[in-house]
Every structure is written in C-alpha cells, then in structure tokens.
Amino acid sequence: PATAVYLHGALHLLGRHGYEALIDGGIARAAFMAEQIKQNPAFELVSVPVLNILTYRYLPSELRSYPSEYSPQQQARINAFNVRLQMRQRDYGEGFVSRTRLFHTQAGESIEVLRAVLANPLTTETDIQAVLFEQANLGAQLESEAAGLFDLFAERVLCSPQAVALYQQGQSISYARLAEKVTRICLQLRRAQIAPGTIVGLATERSEIG
C-alpha cells in the first residue's frame, strides 16, 4: 500500500509530461553513451540501448585487431580483464559502473560486461565522457601491470570453472566453488570496513601435507 502512495504522489507531482521527460532524457543519454563507446576502439558495445540501459566491455589492446569471434581463451581473458577493471574503478576511481553476465550468441557462452543505467536526470554528457575516459585510462594501467595471482585465478574461474583448483587428502574443490568461498570472505572483510592493502591475519589448523 505504501508503494502505491509513493507512486500516486510522484505522478501527482511530476505528471505524465514530467515522467515522459525523464524517460526521454534517459534514452537520449544512453544513446549518447553508446555512440561514445562505438567511437572508442578500447570498448565494444555489447547491447544497443533500447531504453536507458546499455552494456559494453573493455578490450585489451592485443585483441582489438581480432574479429568479433574470439576463442574461448580470448573470451576468458576479456572476461577476467573486465572484472578487474570494474573492481579497480569501484575501489579507486571517481565514477562507477556495475557489472553483469550476459549470454553472448556469437561466443556461445556467458560473458562479463559493464552495465550502465542512465536513470539520473542530473547526469550530463560530460559525466558520461568522464566515466569512459577514466575506464580507458584504468584499462591502460591494468594492461601495463604484470598479471598477478588474482588475474590468473580469475581467468581459470571464467575459462575452466569446473576444473580442480585444490586437492587434499582425497578431497577436491573446483575453481567455481573456490571463487564462491573467496567472494564470501571478501564480503565479510568489506562489512568489517577492511580496505584493500590492509594486512589481515589468518588462523587455521596446521596442514600435515609437507
């Protein structure tokens, strides 16, 4: 009932023309962002916006000259890179874009994409350009960094999720299951307001494997 009251109040304040202006503005901003993405070779527009939502992804420089049909290994590389890029911008950037997984008909599998929802009427074209500019710069920074343990782990999770990641005393765990456990621990650390770079102590039972 309360939700209905909110909707009634909003319709009373804005009216049909007010909502029409909000919707049209969101559609126009999404179309502008899509054009900006098309013009930048660092990005690939995955879904053309119909309303105010669009998806895209960053392409590592060594894959930009390839056709749109990438090998499974290349798709895993792109997926892992976009996970890192979204996390880097979330933790250290000025802007924020969410991330999701979509089934890609050409790839024949799910891919990681960046998702922008242009719902805020105060968002300007300059804001959109700033977000993409920051992502392009962060992507270039990530490419210049040597692949670390996280990069290798992420690629294995995305490329071979059911492969054995750990094996001990007759028991094994897949990369997908291990990633779920790691994600839960990360969420717990975030709830405890533990920032990246903080040293965290671990208390575990001593392993008998030499």
Secondary structure as the mmCIF struct_conf table of DSSP 4:
data_model
#
loop_
_struct_conf.conf_type_id
_struct_conf.id
_struct_conf.beg_label_comp_id
_struct_conf.beg_label_asym_id
_struct_conf.beg_label_seq_id
_struct_conf.end_label_comp_id
_struct_conf.end_label_asym_id
_struct_conf.end_label_seq_id
HELX_RH_AL_P HELX_RH_AL_P1 ALA A 2 GLN A 39
TURN_TY1_P TURN_TY1_P1 PRO A 41 ALA A 42
STRN STRN1 PHE A 43 SER A 47
BEND BEND1 VAL A 50 ASN A 52
STRN STRN2 ILE A 53 TYR A 58
HELX_RH_3T_P HELX_RH_3T_P1 SER A 61 LEU A 63
TURN_TY1_P TURN_TY1_P2 ARG A 64 SER A 65
BEND BEND2 TYR A 66 TYR A 66
BEND BEND3 SER A 68 SER A 68
HELX_RH_AL_P HELX_RH_AL_P2 PRO A 72 TYR A 92
BEND BEND4 GLU A 94 GLU A 94
STRN STRN3 SER A 98 HIS A 104
TURN_TY1_P TURN_TY1_P3 THR A 105 GLY A 108
STRN STRN4 GLU A 109 VAL A 117
TURN_TY1_P TURN_TY1_P4 PRO A 121 LEU A 122
HELX_RH_AL_P HELX_RH_AL_P3 GLU A 125 SER A 144
BEND BEND5 GLU A 145 GLU A 145
HELX_LH_PP_P HELX_LH_PP_P1 ALA A 146 ALA A 147
HELX_RH_AL_P HELX_RH_AL_P4 LEU A 149 CYS A 159
TURN_TY1_P TURN_TY1_P5 PRO A 161 GLN A 162
BEND BEND6 ALA A 163 ALA A 163
STRN STRN5 VAL A 164 GLN A 168
TURN_TY1_P TURN_TY1_P6 GLN A 169 GLY A 170
STRN STRN6 GLN A 171 SER A 174
HELX_RH_AL_P HELX_RH_AL_P5 TYR A 175 ARG A 191
TURN_TY1_P TURN_TY1_P7 ALA A 192 GLN A 193
HELX_LH_PP_P HELX_LH_PP_P2 ILE A 194 ALA A 195
TURN_TY1_P TURN_TY1_P8 PRO A 196 GLY A 197
HELX_LH_PP_P HELX_LH_PP_P3 GLU A 205 SER A 207
#
